[in-house]
Amino acid sequence: LAEPLRRDLADRLDTVMMRFLSSGAVIERLDTLDDPLAARAIRLVRFCGSGLLIEGRSLAFARARVVSHLRQPQFEQKFRESYGDPAEAEHALRAFHRLLVETGFDARGRPT
């Protein structure tokens, strides 16, 4: 397809996905307040990196929720508290930081 047509099609798909995310409360379902912070953050980051969302408003919307978690005071401490064993908590936190980088976030948790 020609570039202008591809861009238009991608924009339309992004609009449809954004409506789906909003009306279906997809992000809210992934970020269930009843679950520990670690589980919620991991689910959201995996969703952002799943390839289901195309670059645009829908991916930015999902990434914004991840960034809001990462910016909360004492995020890492709260993340660790999701685990009973301190060694398991440290291992999970390191794995989470690797996941952030693998899914398009920089070392500070900002989208790249």
All heavy atoms as an XYZ file, in Angstrom:
891
protein
N       0.830     -1.190      0.000
C       0.000      0.000      0.000
C       0.871      1.249      0.000
O       1.961      1.256      0.570
C      -0.897      0.024      1.237
C      -1.929     -1.085      1.392
C      -2.622     -0.974      2.742
C      -2.935     -1.054      0.280
N       0.349      2.258     -0.607
C       1.056      3.536     -0.631
C       1.133      4.110      0.777
O       0.248      3.873      1.610
C       0.334      4.508     -1.567
N       2.189      4.867      1.047
C       2.424      5.406      2.389
C       1.242      6.208      2.944
O       0.839      5.983      4.084
C       3.707      6.242      2.406
C       4.064      6.801      3.755
C       4.275      5.729      4.821
O       4.730      4.626      4.489
O       3.972      6.001      5.993
N       0.645      7.116      2.189
C      -0.499      7.864      2.756
C      -1.660      6.941      3.140
O      -2.294      7.140      4.171
C      -0.910      8.818      1.636
C       0.299      8.951      0.777
C       1.020      7.630      0.871
N      -1.893      5.929      2.349
C      -2.971      4.985      2.642
C      -2.634      4.149      3.879
O      -3.494      3.914      4.723
C      -3.227      4.080      1.436
C      -4.397      3.119      1.543
C      -5.700      3.862      1.836
C      -4.534      2.303      0.270
N      -1.378      3.735      3.998
C      -0.957      2.969      5.183
C      -1.106      3.801      6.449
O      -1.577      3.315      7.476
C       0.490      2.499      5.038
C       0.643      1.333      4.114
C       1.968      0.658      4.189
N       3.030      1.403      4.829
C       4.294      1.361      4.462
N       4.651      0.615      3.447
N       5.201      2.041      5.100
N      -0.694      5.070      6.386
C      -0.830      5.943      7.547
C      -2.292      6.146      7.930
O      -2.644      6.103      9.114
C      -0.171      7.297      7.281
C       1.261      7.334      7.769
C       1.872      8.716      7.671
N       2.365      8.864      6.289
C       2.039      9.845      5.470
N       1.261     10.808      5.853
N       2.524      9.892      4.241
N      -3.143      6.336      6.938
C      -4.572      6.517      7.201
C      -5.172      5.260      7.815
O      -5.935      5.339      8.776
C      -5.309      6.878      5.902
C      -6.766      7.173      6.148
O      -7.077      7.980      7.048
O      -7.610      6.568      5.449
N      -4.811      4.119      7.283
C      -5.310      2.848      7.816
C      -4.822      2.630      9.244
O      -5.594      2.243     10.127
C      -4.870      1.690      6.925
C      -5.358      0.301      7.306
C      -6.873      0.248      7.350
C      -4.824     -0.721      6.323
N      -3.552      2.913      9.496
C      -3.004      2.759     10.843
C      -3.693      3.712     11.811
O      -4.011      3.334     12.945
C      -1.498      3.013     10.833
N      -3.966      4.934     11.383
C      -4.653      5.898     12.236
C      -6.069      5.426     12.561
O      -6.524      5.539     13.697
C      -4.687      7.267     11.566
C      -5.229      8.335     12.488
O      -4.759      8.413     13.644
O      -6.137      9.077     12.063
N      -6.745      4.873     11.585
C      -8.106      4.359     11.827
C      -8.082      3.170     12.787
O      -8.925      3.073     13.671
C      -8.766      3.966     10.512
C      -9.145      5.149      9.662
C      -9.681      4.703      8.313
N      -9.790      5.811      7.412
C     -10.942      6.241      6.912
N     -12.064      5.642      7.248
N     -10.956      7.267      6.094
N      -7.126      2.270     12.605
C      -7.006      1.134     13.512
C      -6.687      1.600     14.935
O      -7.229      1.065     15.911
C      -5.920      0.171     13.034
C      -6.255     -0.677     11.827
C      -5.019     -1.424     11.341
C      -7.374     -1.647     12.155
N      -5.829      2.591     15.039
C      -5.487      3.135     16.344
C      -6.720      3.750     17.009
O      -6.950      3.572     18.205
C      -4.376      4.170     16.196
C      -3.835      4.651     17.528
O      -3.720      3.833     18.461
O      -3.522      5.845     17.622
N      -7.539      4.441     16.240
C      -8.772      5.037     16.771
C      -9.729      3.961     17.265
O     -10.301      4.076     18.353
C      -9.455      5.910     15.694
O      -8.550      6.966     15.328
C     -10.761      6.492     16.200
N      -9.874      2.897     16.490
C     -10.746      1.790     16.900
C     -10.199      1.139     18.172
O     -10.959      0.857     19.116
C     -10.878      0.749     15.763
C     -11.535     -0.530     16.259
C     -11.661      1.344     14.600
N      -8.897      0.925     18.235
C      -8.297      0.301     19.411
C      -8.445      1.215     20.629
O      -8.743      0.741     21.725
C      -6.827     -0.007     19.161
C      -6.183     -0.743     20.313
S      -6.996     -2.285     20.775
C      -6.330     -3.368     19.558
N      -8.303      2.495     20.449
C      -8.452      3.437     21.555
C      -9.883      3.399     22.090
O     -10.090      3.393     23.306
C      -8.077      4.848     21.084
C      -7.994      5.866     22.167
S      -6.730      5.451     23.368
C      -7.399      6.312     24.767
N     -10.856      3.344     21.193
C     -12.259      3.233     21.629
C     -12.482      1.943     22.399
O     -13.176      1.926     23.404
C     -13.190      3.290     20.429
C     -13.353      4.651     19.852
C     -14.352      4.642     18.721
N     -14.307      5.899     18.013
C     -14.640      6.051     16.751
N     -15.062      5.021     16.051
N     -14.561      7.224     16.178
N     -11.889      0.853     21.913
C     -12.024     -0.438     22.580
C     -11.406     -0.398     23.970
O     -11.999     -0.866     24.939
C     -11.382     -1.539     21.733
C     -11.371     -2.877     22.398
C     -12.535     -3.615     22.526
C     -10.195     -3.398     22.911
C     -12.525     -4.856     23.152
C     -10.174     -4.629     23.529
C     -11.341     -5.359     23.652
N     -10.214      0.171     24.074
C      -9.553      0.272     25.380
C     -10.389      1.087     26.360
O     -10.515      0.730     27.529
C      -8.173      0.912     25.239
C      -7.093      0.097     24.552
C      -5.824      0.929     24.410
C      -6.808     -1.188     25.279
N     -10.964      2.177     25.863
C     -11.758      3.055     26.724
C     -13.104      2.446     27.089
O     -13.449      2.353     28.260
C     -11.982      4.401     26.039
O     -10.767      5.047     25.838
N     -13.855      2.036     26.094
C     -15.214      1.538     26.365
C     -15.197      0.179     27.065
O     -16.089     -0.121     27.855
C     -16.022      1.451     25.070
O     -15.486      0.460     24.210
N     -14.196     -0.628     26.784
C     -14.107     -1.944     27.412
C     -13.360     -1.941     28.726
O     -13.220     -2.978     29.364
N     -12.872     -0.785     29.131
C     -12.124     -0.639     30.375
C     -11.007     -1.681     30.471
O     -10.764     -2.264     31.520
C     -13.050     -0.720     31.584
N     -10.322     -1.899     29.362
C      -9.278     -2.919     29.291
C      -8.142     -2.625     30.269
O      -7.711     -3.512     31.016
C      -8.742     -3.054     27.845
C      -7.559     -3.995     27.782
C      -9.857     -3.512     26.916
N      -7.678     -1.402     30.283
C      -6.570     -1.044     31.170
C      -6.989     -1.216     32.626
O      -6.231     -1.748     33.440
C      -6.087      0.398     30.898
C      -5.604      0.547     29.445
C      -5.003      0.802     31.878
C      -4.473     -0.368     29.040
N      -8.193     -0.811     32.949
C      -8.685     -0.949     34.324
C      -8.780     -2.419     34.729
O      -8.532     -2.774     35.880
C     -10.047     -0.274     34.474
C      -9.980      1.243     34.437
C      -9.783      1.818     33.037
O      -9.923      1.074     32.030
O      -9.462      3.014     32.944
N      -9.135     -3.268     33.796
C      -9.209     -4.708     34.095
C      -7.831     -5.311     34.318
O      -7.666     -6.221     35.132
C      -9.919     -5.450     32.970
C     -11.385     -5.142     32.900
C     -12.040     -5.874     31.776
N     -13.422     -5.441     31.647
C     -14.252     -5.939     30.782
N     -13.855     -6.892     29.949
N     -15.484     -5.499     30.717
N      -6.844     -4.824     33.590
C      -5.481     -5.297     33.784
C      -4.888     -4.759     35.078
O      -4.002     -5.367     35.670
C      -4.592     -4.863     32.610
C      -4.884     -5.511     31.264
C      -4.089     -4.808     30.168
C      -4.582     -6.986     31.292
N      -5.387     -3.622     35.510
C      -4.850     -2.931     36.674
C      -5.829     -3.012     37.853
O      -6.123     -2.020     38.505
C      -4.569     -1.467     36.305
C      -3.687     -0.771     37.306
O      -3.010     -1.463     38.096
O      -3.666      0.471     37.300
N      -6.315     -4.188     38.127
C      -7.282     -4.414     39.193
C      -6.683     -4.068     40.550
O      -5.655     -4.622     40.943
C      -7.732     -5.892     39.195
O      -8.212     -6.219     37.899
C      -8.804     -6.140     40.216
N      -7.324     -3.182     41.261
C      -6.799     -2.711     42.544
C      -6.731     -3.797     43.605
O      -5.993     -3.661     44.581
C      -7.638     -1.539     43.057
C      -7.578     -0.277     42.205
C      -8.530      0.776     42.761
C      -6.172      0.262     42.106
N      -7.467     -4.877     43.437
C      -7.440     -5.973     44.407
C      -6.153     -6.795     44.328
O      -5.831     -7.529     45.261
C      -8.633     -6.913     44.195
C      -9.959     -6.224     44.490
O      -9.968     -5.227     45.232
O     -10.984     -6.693     43.958
N      -5.431     -6.683     43.221
C      -4.202     -7.454     43.027
C      -2.994     -6.687     43.559
O      -3.007     -5.458     43.617
C      -3.997     -7.765     41.548
C      -5.030     -8.729     41.005
O      -5.644     -9.457     41.809
O      -5.238     -8.752     39.780
N      -1.934     -7.414     43.905
C      -0.705     -6.741     44.350
C      -0.131     -5.855     43.238
O      -0.298     -6.139     42.050
C       0.250     -7.888     44.665
C      -0.591     -9.107     44.748
C      -1.811     -8.866     43.937
N       0.560     -4.809     43.639
C       1.143     -3.863     42.680
C       2.038     -4.564     41.674
O       1.997     -4.254     40.479
C       1.926     -2.777     43.416
C       2.631     -1.763     42.524
C       1.623     -0.981     41.702
C       3.481     -0.833     43.355
N       2.834     -5.509     42.102
C       3.749     -6.191     41.178
C       2.974     -6.886     40.064
O       3.330     -6.761     38.887
C       4.606     -7.200     41.937
N       1.928     -7.596     40.398
C       1.146     -8.312     39.387
C       0.508     -7.337     38.410
O       0.507     -7.559     37.193
C       0.071     -9.167     40.062
N      -0.004     -6.244     38.928
C      -0.638     -5.237     38.075
C       0.371     -4.614     37.123
O       0.123     -4.470     35.918
C      -1.280     -4.170     38.949
C      -2.418     -4.707     39.792
C      -2.866     -3.803     40.911
N      -2.953     -2.409     40.563
C      -2.785     -1.424     41.434
N      -2.516     -1.682     42.701
N      -2.886     -0.172     41.061
N       1.533     -4.221     37.660
C       2.558     -3.574     36.835
C       3.082     -4.519     35.762
O       3.239     -4.128     34.603
C       3.698     -3.080     37.721
N       3.322     -5.756     36.126
C       3.820     -6.738     35.155
C       2.800     -6.956     34.045
O       3.150     -6.992     32.860
C       4.196     -8.051     35.865
C       5.439     -7.844     36.735
C       4.417     -9.179     34.856
C       5.716     -8.972     37.713
N       1.528     -7.109     34.404
C       0.482     -7.307     33.387
C       0.428     -6.136     32.414
O       0.333     -6.324     31.198
C      -0.889     -7.481     34.046
C      -1.215     -8.881     34.420
C      -2.705     -9.056     34.704
N      -3.221     -8.127     35.686
C      -3.384     -8.404     36.976
N      -3.085     -9.596     37.444
N      -3.873     -7.489     37.790
N       0.481     -4.926     32.942
C       0.407     -3.741     32.088
C       1.606     -3.642     31.150
O       1.453     -3.331     29.965
C       0.301     -2.478     32.943
C      -1.049     -2.254     33.612
C      -0.940     -1.171     34.682
C      -2.094     -1.878     32.586
N       2.789     -3.893     31.667
C       3.989     -3.812     30.831
C       3.944     -4.892     29.748
O       4.266     -4.626     28.585
C       5.270     -3.910     31.683
C       6.504     -4.043     30.812
C       5.394     -2.692     32.585
N       3.550     -6.088     30.117
C       3.436     -7.159     29.109
C       2.413     -6.798     28.036
O       2.620     -7.080     26.859
C       3.067     -8.480     29.774
C       4.219     -9.100     30.502
C       3.850    -10.435     31.075
N       4.998    -11.043     31.730
C       4.923    -11.977     32.640
N       3.743    -12.447     33.026
N       6.010    -12.464     33.179
N       1.315     -6.191     28.435
C       0.306     -5.765     27.469
C       0.893     -4.742     26.512
O       0.680     -4.824     25.297
C      -0.924     -5.213     28.192
C      -2.035     -4.802     27.280
C      -2.708     -5.733     26.506
C      -2.421     -3.473     27.206
C      -3.735     -5.352     25.666
C      -3.451     -3.081     26.363
C      -4.110     -4.021     25.595
N       1.641     -3.785     27.040
C       2.268     -2.769     26.192
C       3.245     -3.402     25.200
O       3.382     -2.932     24.070
C       3.003     -1.731     27.040
S       1.929     -0.626     27.957
N       3.915     -4.454     25.612
C       4.899     -5.100     24.754
C       4.365     -6.255     23.937
O       5.109     -6.894     23.196
N       3.079     -6.525     24.031
C       2.498     -7.701     23.376
C       2.396     -7.583     21.865
O       2.252     -8.584     21.175
C       1.105     -7.968     23.944
O       0.208     -6.934     23.548
N       2.451     -6.363     21.351
C       2.278     -6.174     19.921
C       0.824     -6.010     19.520
O       0.519     -5.833     18.338
N      -0.094     -6.062     20.471
C      -1.509     -5.887     20.172
C      -1.850     -4.446     19.848
O      -2.784     -4.175     19.106
C      -2.374     -6.363     21.348
C      -2.319     -7.848     21.644
C      -3.050     -8.146     22.951
C      -2.944     -8.632     20.508
N      -1.091     -3.524     20.414
C      -1.334     -2.106     20.187
C      -0.308     -1.567     19.206
O       0.862     -1.905     19.286
C      -1.233     -1.336     21.507
C      -2.156     -1.798     22.626
C      -1.844     -1.052     23.914
C      -3.603     -1.635     22.239
N      -0.777     -0.745     18.290
C       0.151     -0.127     17.356
C       0.625      1.200     17.927
O      -0.018      1.773     18.804
C      -0.481      0.064     15.956
C      -1.728      0.952     16.034
C      -0.789     -1.255     15.322
C      -2.321      1.294     14.684
N       1.753      1.665     17.447
C       2.291      2.944     17.904
C       1.271      4.028     17.610
O       0.783      4.150     16.499
C       3.606      3.235     17.172
C       4.407      4.347     17.769
C       4.941      4.022     19.145
O       5.443      2.911     19.350
O       4.849      4.908     20.017
N       0.910      4.769     18.627
C      -0.086      5.830     18.475
C      -0.778      6.084     19.792
O      -0.230      5.828     20.867
N      -2.008      6.575     19.710
C      -2.748      6.947     20.918
C      -3.037      5.765     21.828
O      -2.960      5.884     23.058
C      -4.059      7.624     20.530
C      -3.865      8.993     19.890
C      -5.186      9.647     19.526
N      -6.031      8.816     18.679
C      -5.993      8.772     17.354
N      -5.130      9.532     16.704
N      -6.798      8.002     16.666
N      -3.369      4.622     21.261
C      -3.727      3.472     22.102
C      -2.524      2.971     22.908
O      -2.648      2.701     24.104
C      -4.325      2.342     21.261
O      -3.437      1.921     20.255
N      -1.375      2.882     22.282
C      -0.186      2.440     23.005
C       0.247      3.499     24.023
O       0.626      3.174     25.150
C       0.956      2.120     22.037
C       2.231      1.571     22.661
C       1.953      0.313     23.482
C       3.261      1.270     21.568
N       0.134      4.761     23.657
C       0.476      5.842     24.583
C      -0.451      5.817     25.801
O      -0.006      6.053     26.928
C       0.391      7.193     23.879
N      -1.703      5.505     25.588
C      -2.680      5.412     26.677
C      -2.285      4.309     27.653
O      -2.279      4.514     28.872
C      -4.064      5.149     26.074
C      -5.179      5.023     27.059
C      -5.607      6.122     27.785
C      -5.826      3.812     27.239
C      -6.665      6.019     28.681
C      -6.883      3.691     28.131
C      -7.306      4.804     28.858
N      -1.925      3.144     27.138
C      -1.519      2.021     27.993
C      -0.197      2.328     28.692
O      -0.036      2.056     29.885
C      -1.402      0.746     27.166
N       0.741      2.904     27.968
C       2.035      3.238     28.564
C       1.895      4.283     29.668
O       2.640      4.261     30.652
C       2.995      3.750     27.498
C       3.553      2.646     26.627
C       4.489      3.217     25.605
N       5.196      2.161     24.906
C       5.916      2.366     23.822
N       6.037      3.586     23.316
N       6.532      1.355     23.242
N       0.941      5.187     29.511
C       0.740      6.219     30.530
C       0.368      5.593     31.869
O       0.790      6.093     32.925
C      -0.334      7.206     30.079
N      -0.393      4.511     31.856
C      -0.758      3.855     33.121
C       0.483      3.240     33.757
O       0.662      3.296     34.964
C      -1.818      2.800     32.867
C      -2.290      2.068     34.117
C      -2.998      2.977     35.138
N      -4.284      3.398     34.671
C      -5.434      2.842     35.001
N      -5.469      1.845     35.848
N      -6.550      3.297     34.499
N       1.349      2.643     32.936
C       2.587      2.068     33.460
C       3.426      3.172     34.101
O       3.905      3.033     35.230
C       3.385      1.354     32.345
C       4.768      0.953     32.853
C       2.628      0.141     31.822
N       3.579      4.269     33.393
C       4.389      5.374     33.894
C       3.797      5.931     35.188
O       4.531      6.268     36.120
C       4.540      6.479     32.815
C       5.175      7.734     33.388
C       5.353      5.944     31.640
N       2.462      5.970     35.292
C       1.853      6.474     36.531
C       2.199      5.575     37.716
O       2.397      6.058     38.827
C       0.337      6.619     36.386
O      -0.298      5.368     36.370
N       2.300      4.272     37.479
C       2.719      3.366     38.551
C       4.179      3.606     38.920
O       4.533      3.690     40.098
C       2.554      1.902     38.140
C       1.166      1.400     38.255
N       0.416      1.490     39.395
C       0.379      0.773     37.350
C      -0.766      0.953     39.203
N      -0.820      0.521     37.970
N       5.018      3.706     37.906
C       6.448      3.849     38.150
C       6.794      5.156     38.859
O       7.792      5.218     39.584
C       7.215      3.757     36.832
C       7.112      2.422     36.097
C       7.782      2.520     34.735
C       7.708      1.306     36.914
N       5.975      6.160     38.667
C       6.258      7.468     39.273
C       5.707      7.603     40.684
O       5.986      8.593     41.349
C       5.684      8.572     38.397
C       6.486      8.764     37.145
C       6.041      9.981     36.406
N       6.901     10.184     35.249
C       6.558     10.898     34.202
N       5.385     11.497     34.165
N       7.379     11.023     33.190
N       4.945      6.640     41.136
C       4.417      6.779     42.494
C       5.550      6.652     43.505
O       6.532      5.955     43.262
C       3.292      5.780     42.756
C       3.703      4.331     42.758
C       2.530      3.425     43.053
O       2.101      3.350     44.189
N       2.026      2.773     42.028
N       5.421      7.342     44.630
C       6.485      7.287     45.638
C       6.743      5.855     46.108
O       5.815      5.076     46.281
C       5.932      8.147     46.784
C       4.900      9.021     46.140
C       4.334      8.224     45.004
N       7.989      5.530     46.259
C       8.439      4.221     46.740
C       7.883      3.055     45.901
O       7.513      2.011     46.442
C       8.079      4.005     48.215
C       8.826      4.875     49.188
C       8.115      6.203     49.434
O       6.904      6.264     49.436
N       8.876      7.251     49.630
N       7.857      3.223     44.581
C       7.329      2.160     43.728
C       8.060      0.844     43.979
O       7.429     -0.202     44.147
C       7.426      2.527     42.240
C       7.135      1.353     41.343
C       5.830      0.968     41.104
C       8.164      0.607     40.776
C       5.551     -0.136     40.304
C       7.893     -0.490     39.982
C       6.585     -0.855     39.742
N       9.382      0.885     43.974
C      10.141     -0.365     44.121
C       9.876     -1.032     45.465
O       9.758     -2.248     45.541
C      11.632     -0.123     43.904
C      11.945      0.176     42.456
C      13.425      0.237     42.170
O      14.249      0.144     43.116
O      13.768      0.367     40.987
N       9.769     -0.242     46.502
C       9.463     -0.806     47.827
C       8.078     -1.469     47.816
O       7.911     -2.581     48.304
C       9.506      0.286     48.892
C       9.150     -0.207     50.279
C       9.123      0.925     51.289
O       9.690      1.986     51.053
N       8.465      0.696     52.402
N       7.105     -0.801     47.227
C       5.748     -1.362     47.148
C       5.730     -2.605     46.256
O       5.004     -3.554     46.530
C       4.775     -0.315     46.626
C       4.554      0.821     47.594
C       3.666      1.881     46.979
C       3.514      3.081     47.889
N       2.730      4.154     47.277
N       6.526     -2.583     45.189
C       6.631     -3.747     44.310
C       7.156     -4.936     45.101
O       6.605     -6.035     45.043
C       7.564     -3.423     43.137
C       7.648     -4.490     42.088
C       6.876     -4.409     40.937
C       8.508     -5.575     42.232
C       6.957     -5.382     39.957
C       8.594     -6.553     41.264
C       7.817     -6.455     40.122
N       8.232     -4.715     45.868
C       8.828     -5.789     46.673
C       7.837     -6.329     47.708
O       7.831     -7.517     47.998
C      10.074     -5.290     47.398
C      11.281     -5.135     46.540
C      12.482     -4.754     47.409
N      13.542     -4.206     46.626
C      13.783     -2.898     46.478
N      13.044     -2.004     47.098
N      14.775     -2.490     45.727
N       7.032     -5.451     48.274
C       6.069     -5.869     49.289
C       5.008     -6.825     48.736
O       4.307     -7.482     49.502
C       5.403     -4.643     49.913
C       6.344     -3.838     50.782
C       5.774     -2.495     51.211
O       4.634     -2.152     50.813
O       6.486     -1.778     51.945
N       4.909     -6.921     47.425
C       3.971     -7.855     46.800
C       4.421     -9.298     46.981
O       3.657    -10.225     46.732
C       3.842     -7.559     45.298
O       3.347     -6.262     45.083
N       5.666     -9.475     47.394
C       6.247    -10.810     47.562
C       6.538    -11.046     49.037
O       6.902    -10.132     49.760
C       7.542    -10.945     46.748
C       7.302    -10.844     45.264
C       7.296     -9.611     44.620
C       7.053    -11.983     44.509
C       7.046     -9.514     43.261
C       6.805    -11.892     43.144
C       6.800    -10.647     42.532
O       6.553    -10.557     41.187
N       6.414    -12.270     49.471
C       6.689    -12.607     50.861
C       8.167    -12.745     51.158
O       8.655    -12.323     52.195
N       8.899    -13.315     50.232
C      10.320    -13.600     50.423
C      11.163    -12.469     49.831
O      11.009    -12.131     48.652
C      10.648    -14.931     49.729
C      12.113    -15.292     49.791
O      12.721    -15.098     50.860
O      12.650    -15.772     48.766
N      12.057    -11.866     50.617
C      12.878    -10.760     50.108
C      13.737    -11.143     48.905
O      13.899    -10.338     47.988
C      13.756    -10.384     51.302
C      13.010    -10.863     52.497
C      12.269    -12.093     52.048
N      14.280    -12.343     48.899
C      15.100    -12.770     47.760
C      14.244    -12.891     46.500
O      14.656    -12.480     45.408
C      15.783    -14.103     48.068
N      13.058    -13.449     46.643
C      12.135    -13.562     45.505
C      11.725    -12.170     45.019
O      11.625    -11.927     43.816
C      10.902    -14.359     45.921
C       9.904    -14.544     44.803
C       8.635    -15.255     45.247
O       8.482    -15.552     46.443
O       7.797    -15.506     44.365
N      11.523    -11.250     45.965
C      11.141     -9.887     45.615
C      12.238     -9.202     44.798
O      11.958     -8.538     43.800
C      10.834     -9.088     46.882
N      13.490     -9.368     45.205
C      14.609     -8.763     44.467
C      14.743     -9.361     43.079
O      14.966     -8.646     42.103
C      15.920     -8.931     45.244
C      16.050     -8.004     46.416
C      15.947     -6.530     46.034
O      16.556     -6.105     45.018
O      15.247     -5.801     46.747
N      14.599    -10.674     42.993
C      14.659    -11.345     41.694
C      13.533    -10.837     40.789
O      13.755    -10.541     39.610
C      14.563    -12.862     41.878
C      14.522    -13.608     40.592
N      15.622    -13.757     39.783
C      13.499    -14.225     39.951
C      15.280    -14.435     38.704
N      13.992    -14.725     38.783
N      12.330    -10.721     41.325
C      11.183    -10.245     40.544
C      11.375     -8.803     40.098
O      11.027     -8.444     38.972
C       9.907    -10.389     41.366
N      11.943     -7.976     40.960
C      12.172     -6.585     40.600
C      13.195     -6.466     39.474
O      13.004     -5.688     38.539
C      12.621     -5.787     41.820
C      12.771     -4.284     41.623
C      11.466     -3.641     41.159
C      13.258     -3.631     42.911
N      14.258     -7.251     39.554
C      15.251     -7.248     38.463
C      14.614     -7.719     37.157
O      14.849     -7.140     36.092
C      16.457     -8.108     38.824
C      17.402     -7.441     39.817
C      18.730     -8.169     39.932
N      18.583     -9.557     40.347
C      18.493     -9.981     41.597
N      18.523     -9.099     42.581
N      18.385    -11.254     41.883
N      13.813     -8.771     37.234
C      13.125     -9.286     36.044
C      12.167     -8.231     35.484
O      12.036     -8.082     34.266
C      12.381    -10.575     36.378
N      11.515     -7.493     36.367
C      10.599     -6.441     35.930
C      11.360     -5.344     35.192
O      10.905     -4.856     34.154
C       9.851     -5.862     37.134
C       8.908     -4.750     36.772
C       7.738     -5.017     36.077
C       9.191     -3.436     37.123
C       6.860     -3.995     35.735
C       8.324     -2.414     36.796
C       7.153     -2.690     36.097
N      12.520     -4.955     35.696
C      13.323     -3.934     35.013
C      13.767     -4.423     33.631
O      13.775     -3.642     32.674
C      14.526     -3.523     35.867
C      14.159     -2.590     36.969
N      13.854     -1.265     36.776
C      14.030     -2.793     38.300
C      13.559     -0.691     37.924
N      13.661     -1.604     38.868
N      14.134     -5.685     33.521
C      14.478     -6.243     32.201
C      13.267     -6.205     31.275
O      13.382     -5.855     30.096
C      14.993     -7.674     32.340
C      16.438     -7.776     32.783
C      16.996     -9.182     32.642
N      16.219    -10.184     33.355
C      16.390    -10.516     34.634
N      17.308     -9.906     35.354
N      15.644    -11.448     35.196
N      12.100     -6.557     31.811
C      10.870     -6.541     31.025
C      10.555     -5.135     30.530
O      10.144     -4.957     29.376
C       9.710     -7.090     31.862
C       8.345     -7.153     31.198
C       8.373     -8.113     30.006
C       7.285     -7.585     32.208
N      10.776     -4.147     31.371
C      10.555     -2.762     30.941
C      11.386     -2.430     29.708
O      10.878     -1.888     28.729
C      10.908     -1.788     32.074
C       9.902     -1.611     33.188
C      10.499     -0.789     34.321
C       8.631     -0.967     32.685
N      12.663     -2.765     29.762
C      13.561     -2.464     28.642
C      13.155     -3.261     27.400
O      13.113     -2.720     26.292
C      15.031     -2.740     29.037
C      15.953     -2.609     27.850
C      15.452     -1.794     30.153
N      12.821     -4.535     27.570
C      12.435     -5.387     26.441
C      11.154     -4.920     25.766
O      10.941     -5.209     24.591
C      12.241     -6.829     26.911
C      13.515     -7.525     27.320
C      13.263     -8.841     28.043
O      12.085     -9.251     28.178
O      14.244     -9.441     28.501
N      10.296     -4.221     26.492
C       9.011     -3.818     25.941
C       8.946     -2.344     25.561
O       7.864     -1.798     25.353
C       7.860     -4.150     26.922
O       8.125     -3.536     28.177
C       7.707     -5.633     27.093
N      10.093     -1.704     25.476
C      10.131     -0.347     24.945
C      10.148      0.778     25.956
O       9.826      1.909     25.614
N      10.514      0.492     27.190
C      10.680      1.533     28.196
C      12.165      1.659     28.476
O      12.890      0.675     28.427
C       9.952      1.164     29.496
C       8.449      1.165     29.369
C       7.772      0.033     28.960
C       7.724      2.314     29.671
C       6.382      0.041     28.846
C       6.335      2.312     29.561
C       5.669      1.180     29.158
N      12.612      2.878     28.808
C      14.017      3.034     29.138
C      14.245      2.660     30.613
O      13.316      2.260     31.305
C      14.521      4.440     28.817
C      13.931      5.541     29.687
O      13.288      5.224     30.711
O      14.125      6.714     29.352
N      15.460      2.813     31.065
C      15.813      2.403     32.433
C      15.031      3.175     33.489
O      14.885      2.707     34.608
C      17.311      2.575     32.652
N      14.505      4.343     33.150
C      13.730      5.134     34.098
C      12.229      4.884     33.962
O      11.440      5.533     34.610
C      14.016      6.606     33.897
C      15.463      6.955     34.164
C      15.687      8.373     33.827
N      16.238      9.022     34.993
C      16.525     10.294     35.039
N      16.290     11.051     34.002
N      17.036     10.823     36.121
N      11.847      3.968     33.066
C      10.436      3.646     32.901
C       9.700      4.510     31.901
O       8.490      4.445     31.791
N      10.454      5.315     31.141
C       9.816      6.159     30.135
C       9.754      5.409     28.804
O      10.707      4.695     28.461
C      10.593      7.454     29.951
C      10.604      8.326     31.196
C      11.469      9.515     30.975
N      12.814      9.056     30.629
C      13.925      9.746     30.821
N      13.847     10.945     31.323
N      15.085      9.278     30.500
N       8.684      5.571     28.039
C       8.620      4.936     26.718
C       9.763      5.426     25.840
O      10.110      6.609     25.865
C       7.274      5.390     26.158
C       6.473      5.775     27.354
C       7.459      6.282     28.363
N      10.364      4.509     25.100
C      11.460      4.905     24.204
C      10.953      5.121     22.802
O       9.922      4.707     22.428
C      12.562      3.836     24.176
O      11.994      2.583     23.824
C      13.249      3.747     25.509
